[in-house]
Amino acid sequence: MAVAAVGAVTILIVASVARCAAVRGSGAGGSEPTQTEDAATTEDPATSETTTALARLASCEWMGPDDAAMRMTLADGRLVETDGTSTYICSYEVVSDGPAQAELDVLRADGTHVTADVTVTGVGDAMRVSSDAFQVSQSWVPVPSGDSEVEVAGVDEAYLDLVGGDEAGLEEAVAGWCSVHAVAATRATFDGEVYLDTKTGDVTATLTCDDPGETILSVTWASGAFRVVG
């Protein structure tokens, strides 16, 4: 692996290997589903009452009904609440999950277990989630659309040169991923390292979000588009 410095960006240059190609491939004789097929079968949890309560909870970021500084996210076994000053992070296991109610076994930071009966009512911006087990607020409402934009900070011009100067595409991809998986994030900061695959031309960079879990994103630019995983 050769390392080269371009501007303020450290570029780690790697060659493709068969193992990597196998991961990206779909297998002999196989085909990947098209974007059209995916869109036709995907239902937006925030606007549907047919999905489960936990899917609807994970579909957006939540705020206090009377205080936008209070925020809550609940997804992937992790419950995070903040009042703007203090942050409470818990893990949970799913006991049951229905269209409007879920039962969770919540493990708090002090080691105590709490049973949380979580209720979700309404759809879209009219949704409300409630539980006596929440620590900051017993009820939450969705953060209005447009209030959850994620700023991409610290991006170097040398990196942008490698991805066709598409800063807007980078911001859109990062914001889209965070809106589902790291909804408490308001900023994702470029860490200065770029991995360049000289055979495929793929460019991969990492960014760190400012959410309570400090989610690390791996952003790959390939064939003129960005792909984000975390």
VENJO-V943104 format. One record per backbone hydrogen bond with DSSP energy under -1.0 kcal/mol. CO is the residue of the C=O (numbers start at 1). NH is the residue of the N-H. E is the energy in kcal/mol with one decimal. If there is no record, write none. Layout:
BEGIN
co=CO nh=NH e=E
co=CO nh=NH e=E
END
This chain:
BEGIN
co=2 nh=13 e=-2.3
co=4 nh=11 e=-2.7
co=6 nh=9 e=-2.4
co=9 nh=6 e=-2.7
co=10 nh=194 e=-3.4
co=11 nh=4 e=-2.5
co=12 nh=196 e=-2.2
co=13 nh=2 e=-1.2
co=14 nh=198 e=-2.0
co=17 nh=21 e=-1.9
co=18 nh=22 e=-2.2
co=19 nh=23 e=-1.6
co=20 nh=24 e=-2.0
co=21 nh=25 e=-2.0
co=27 nh=30 e=-1.7
co=34 nh=38 e=-2.0
co=35 nh=39 e=-2.4
co=36 nh=40 e=-1.8
co=37 nh=41 e=-1.0
co=44 nh=47 e=-1.3
co=46 nh=124 e=-4.8
co=52 nh=56 e=-1.9
co=53 nh=57 e=-2.2
co=54 nh=58 e=-2.2
co=61 nh=143 e=-2.7
co=62 nh=72 e=-2.2
co=63 nh=141 e=-2.6
co=67 nh=64 e=-1.1
co=67 nh=70 e=-1.5
co=70 nh=64 e=-1.5
co=71 nh=82 e=-2.5
co=72 nh=62 e=-2.2
co=73 nh=80 e=-2.7
co=75 nh=78 e=-1.6
co=77 nh=92 e=-1.4
co=78 nh=75 e=-2.1
co=79 nh=90 e=-3.0
co=80 nh=73 e=-2.3
co=81 nh=88 e=-3.4
co=82 nh=71 e=-2.0
co=86 nh=83 e=-1.9
co=88 nh=81 e=-2.5
co=90 nh=79 e=-2.9
co=91 nh=107 e=-3.1
co=93 nh=105 e=-2.9
co=96 nh=103 e=-2.1
co=98 nh=53 e=-3.3
co=100 nh=120 e=-2.9
co=101 nh=98 e=-2.9
co=102 nh=118 e=-3.1
co=103 nh=95 e=-2.9
co=103 nh=96 e=-1.7
co=104 nh=116 e=-2.9
co=105 nh=93 e=-1.9
co=106 nh=114 e=-2.7
co=107 nh=91 e=-1.9
co=108 nh=111 e=-2.0
co=112 nh=108 e=-2.7
co=114 nh=106 e=-3.2
co=116 nh=104 e=-2.5
co=118 nh=102 e=-2.5
co=119 nh=130 e=-2.3
co=121 nh=128 e=-2.0
co=123 nh=126 e=-1.9
co=124 nh=127 e=-1.7
co=128 nh=121 e=-2.4
co=129 nh=140 e=-2.4
co=130 nh=119 e=-2.6
co=138 nh=131 e=-2.4
co=140 nh=129 e=-2.2
co=141 nh=63 e=-3.1
co=144 nh=147 e=-2.2
co=151 nh=188 e=-3.0
co=153 nh=190 e=-2.8
co=156 nh=160 e=-2.0
co=157 nh=161 e=-2.1
co=160 nh=165 e=-3.7
co=163 nh=166 e=-1.3
co=165 nh=167 e=-2.0
co=166 nh=170 e=-1.7
co=167 nh=171 e=-2.4
co=168 nh=172 e=-2.3
co=169 nh=173 e=-2.2
co=170 nh=174 e=-2.5
co=171 nh=175 e=-2.6
co=172 nh=176 e=-2.3
co=173 nh=177 e=-2.0
co=174 nh=178 e=-2.6
co=175 nh=179 e=-2.0
co=177 nh=180 e=-1.3
co=177 nh=181 e=-2.7
co=178 nh=182 e=-1.2
co=182 nh=185 e=-2.0
co=186 nh=151 e=-2.8
co=187 nh=210 e=-1.8
co=188 nh=153 e=-2.5
co=189 nh=208 e=-2.2
co=192 nh=10 e=-2.6
co=194 nh=12 e=-3.2
co=195 nh=204 e=-2.8
co=196 nh=14 e=-2.5
co=197 nh=201 e=-2.6
co=202 nh=197 e=-2.7
co=203 nh=221 e=-3.5
co=204 nh=195 e=-3.5
co=205 nh=219 e=-3.2
co=206 nh=191 e=-2.1
co=207 nh=217 e=-3.4
co=208 nh=189 e=-2.7
co=211 nh=214 e=-2.3
co=215 nh=209 e=-3.3
co=217 nh=207 e=-1.9
co=218 nh=229 e=-2.0
co=219 nh=205 e=-2.6
co=220 nh=227 e=-2.6
co=221 nh=203 e=-2.2
co=222 nh=225 e=-1.5
co=225 nh=222 e=-2.7
co=227 nh=220 e=-3.1
co=229 nh=218 e=-3.2
END
